[in-house]
Amino acid sequence: MKLGSKIKLKEILDWTSSTVYGQKYNKDFQNFNLTSISTDTRTIEEEDFFIPVVGENYNGHDFILDALKQGASGFIFESRFNDMIAGWRDKIESDIWDNMVVLETENNLSFLQDISHHYIRKFNPIVIGITGSVGKTTTKDFVVSILSRVFNTKFTPKNFNTEIGISKSVLEIDGNTQFFIAELGMRANGQIGKLAKVVNLDIGAITAVGPSHLEFFKNMEGVALAKSEMAEFITVKRGVLFLNNDDDWTDFIEKRIKCKVLKFGRNNSLDFNFLEKDMDEYGKFSFGFYKNKKKLAEINLPVSGYHNLYNACCAAAICSFLKLEPEMIREGIESAVLENKRMEVGRKGDKIIINDCYNANPLSMKKAIDTLKLIASKNKGRSVAILADMLELGDESQRLHFEIGQYLKEKNIDMVVVVGKLSKKICSGFLPKKSYYFDDKGNLSSKLQSFLKAGDVILIKGSRANRLESLLDFIN
C-alpha cells in the first residue's frame, strides 16, 4: 500500500517507541523514507515495509521471510520474538540484510497506530467518524459520495473499520486531503475511544445501538457506552456528535456525555429530520429532508429498506452542518455506490431476492425482516426468510435467536428457512410448521429450490462467516 506522503525514519523513531535493530543509526539509515507498507504478504509489493501483526489465530512474524523474499524494504518485529532473528538472518543474503531497515518495538499494532496518530496531524483534514450497530457502512458511503463531489476526500474502504484498517487508511491521505471519513468498528471497551484519538476526530455519528458483540460486553449498557466513547475526544476537539433521536439508547448516551449533540430522526422538528413518501417495488423510498421545520431537499434513496432513511438522513445532516448545498446533498445520496451484499434487491427469474448477507446482528436482522415484509406486501408475493447464525452474542445468543423467530412470527413472514446450529432457536420462536432447519449449507442447497414458488420475495441474511451468498446459485 502506497503512502500518501513519505515518512522519514527520524519521524518514525520520534513518533513511536521503536528502535533500529542491529546496526547503528548511520547515515544510510538517516536517508531511509517509508513510502509503502504491508501487513499481509498475500498482497505485498516490492519495497513495501512489512508490519507483521499478531492476532488470536495468527502471528504475522511467521511470514517475515516470505515478505523479504518478495522484496520488502525492511520490517519491524516485536521484542518478544527476538529469538527468531537469527533464523531470519541465516536465510537471507547478507548484502540484502545489511541494506534493509529492521526495527524493533514492543507491539506492532501500537506502532502502526502511533504512526497514523502523528501522520494525520501533519495534514489536519476534517475527520468524520461513524459507528453504530447497524448502518455505519451505508452512512459512510453516503457521506463519501456527497463530500467527494466537492472536496478531496479519503475514507476507510470496504470493511476497513478495525485498528489495522483505519490506521492504514489514514496513511493514504496527503497534503491535498480535505476530509477523512472513518467507519469505526468495535469489539471491546476502549476501542472506539482509542480510534477517535488516532484519527483526530472532529465530527462523530452513532447510527443506532443494538445487541451486537455481546460476547465482549456484560449487557446493552456496556455496548451503548462503548459506542459513545468517541464523545470524550470530540469534547476535547470542541466538535459535534450526531445521534439518532429515534434510537432507544440515545437518551442514555446523551445523559453521560459532554460534547455538543445534534439529533436526526423522523418528522419531529429536530436539528435534522426526514419524512418518507413513496416506495417502489424494491423497497426504495423517496423522502423530504428537513433542517428543523425547513424543507431542504427531496431525495430518492438508491438502496432498499426503511432503515436506510435514517442512514441517509444522518449523512445529509452531517453534510448540511458542513454547509453543503441541499442540491449537492441530494445528488450525492442518489448517486452513492454502496458496498456489496448490503441490501441488494433485484429480480432473479420470477422471484425478488434481497441479498443482505454481508453480516448480521439482532438489530440488522430485524431491519432486514422489515424490508422483506414491505417488499412482499408491495408486490403481493410470499415472504420467505433464509437466515443463518448471528455470531458474537455470547450468553445471550440462544435468547436473541429465539427472539428473531418471534419477530418473524409477529411480522407474519410466510416461510422461514434457517441454517446453522445457533439458528435452530429461530425455528423455536417462529412457527415450526412453516419453518425448515438445516445444519449446514450443503444440505440446504440441494433442497432450496423445492421450497420456493414463482412470485416469492426472498431475504438471505446471516453473519459473514456463513457466506450465504453461495445460495444464490441454487435459486432459479
Steps between C-alpha positions, in 0.01 A plus 500: 500500500647833389506779758355837416825664603838358598597469866862550603662244728569772755127573513423132553742481792368825648136394467532145631683298763688308230878480460729401214609140545860389458701760311539848635280783386746601227492729202343244269215442740452874541413514129235228529144610422191292564300516178285186509398239755337158519349297780422201277750306286215389271478854364853627566685684224870562448645770730208478745604524864352195672310542828406155633209505740399239753139384536310234689566235238804624308844652542625722220859439609472154348489667159795740529720281278227492236484880510875532454506253213229709331718811514398674822718800585511397865280400789423559864471228761383477859768456764344178631595333171866605520612137502368461144744758362788254454281274290396786274858621454632155414255469212553844344811604306718730709507785245118503493478489879759777545311734267156468652358685798403273789315652795412358839209596723279363775177480302464530122134603508585787737787590266261525204247702699766736634622573148145565379429718805786737418476472122141628477588798718759611244219568252207565736199421278150520644430152636156339517456174692190282471410206723187304591361149524336537161535742209851633556640382164201628302509835682873527431442425132235775481730755667789408271280528192381848601832648609700351212300709256660816635799413716813287491381215718659184638319229694514150643408266212286186518503370858831660603350603833750335736818634661703368207267604219441850634870560570595393148226716348632802691840451338350552154411865560729780383530876503203537265260299714220716640280232660566156645194284570551199725266214579580406860445134587493363853541170680610608849508786748746775421527438125273782378665746737847401384407514132343844547831622639707336226301663219473837679120494482306824444148377424344176620178312435332202665246353258329261745579278799401134506602169657816433300832365633335402829767232528730784605259699720298426813184670375353753262604789722858395436444500123343848509779642716765350274340654191493839671871499592565728204318778686790551740744588222237704315461706818874573500485600132183707559334303226150359465335160535195402292252271676193316371212649697280195430750249636419350841846575641540865402370644829727262694802617300414870504477508881854364529693719256607863492558579133263694276220277365289540187210261445348349189182296463156471348256791465559653840636852445846396618825659390468283187211271410328315219149409387466202270276505192466239226660152487570309178468124441851442639443683827684820404344808658492864408503749786504863595809617690451781753706727718270561796172575320658631178498260209838489326466226238299216346720190478461156344677221688727285282469208744207301640368502854325744729798495738717649227294819524675553835841435348434745219364758743808465720731552201294793376503653849879482526547657158237768561681587824813540285311755288465295183218604270182287517523421129853366549377283788214364288728419209755334727247270668319406180825411319666318791667166425448274801694197620414159357264255671331776698128521422542418131152447357421374154317240296626152422261331265151529645620580852629806686821444698614715795872429533600639840744228597808711572449474876231472767414592856156509666432864407608469137309173473178671610556787254546248218182313602312831494625556145397148396148564626478837325613370162287184519192707584574747220535219245227277651750216523576237761765609755782248546785554748819292456706571810820378661683537831568837662842483664676665797187516716647314798264368766209686341526312172218248551260762631574743218461236229170395658385865500574524127264206453235682700557815293451301178173370643393851604566625147301211349787377284367211290796263504827478692803290403794499740849352485753457781499371857421834665217579262302195607357722775347723229274209406397463865392863514320483166237252382654152477259394224608793282874475565775271376829434676832386349825444685717609205478677164573186302182330612300817447639571152374175350144554624464879491326529164229256607384744770459793264219618275457753222442849640687435826692783666806341662728646767846345541684612815753373756834587656794528260650165600193324352574623145132467411545669161593157362130406529415740217635243253227257607205733445347493152 
